[in-house]
């Protein structure tokens, strides 16, 4: 990434935008982050399904799961 900007430079560039453009940028970034998170969750679900199908998981009750989390 030869043309990559530093974070400080990016903040300065954003500060030069109009308020409307800054709000549009925030909206766009929030949408992209949400999409990335959805993709990440979908990948995690696929891995969990594969592990379950492969017998790598065992069924537990909600109480057992909470005890394991809190231990």
N, C-alpha and C positions, 0 to 999 in steps of 0.2 A: 504494500500500500504506500507507494511513494507520495501520493498526493493527500494522505490522511492528515486531517487537522488535529491539533491538540484540543483537549477538552476546553481549555481556556479560550482558544481561538474560536471554537464553535460557539461558546457562550457569548463572546463579543459579536459574532456574526448574527446570532439570533437577536441580540439586543438591538441591532440595527433594523430589524423587521418591524413592520407596523404591528399594533396590538392585534388586529384581525389575523394577520399572518402568523403571529406567535400562537394565537389560540388555535388556528388551523393546524399548525405544527404539533401542538400538544395533543390535539384530537387524533391526528394521524399516528403519532408515536404511541398513544394509548391503544389504538386499534391494532397496531402491529404487535405490541407487547401482548395483548390479549390473544391474538392469533398464534403467536409463538408459544404461549402458555397452553393453549388448546392443543396444539401439535405435540407439545411435550407430554401432556396428559394422555393423549391418544397413544403415543409410543409406550408410555408406562403401562397402559391398559393392555396393549398387545403383548408386552413382555409378561405381565401377570397372567394373562390367559394362557400363554405358552407354558409358563411354569406350572400352572394348575393342571393343564392337559398332560403335562409330562410327569405328573405325580410329585412335583417338588414342593407342594403346599399341603398343609393339613387343615382340616376344618376345626374351628374353635368357636366357642360361644362368645357373645359380646363381653361377658364378664371376664373370661379368660384373656381376651384380647386387651381389655383395659388393664388387667393385672400385669400383663406382659409389658405394656407401654409404660406403666408407672414404676416398674421395677428397675 
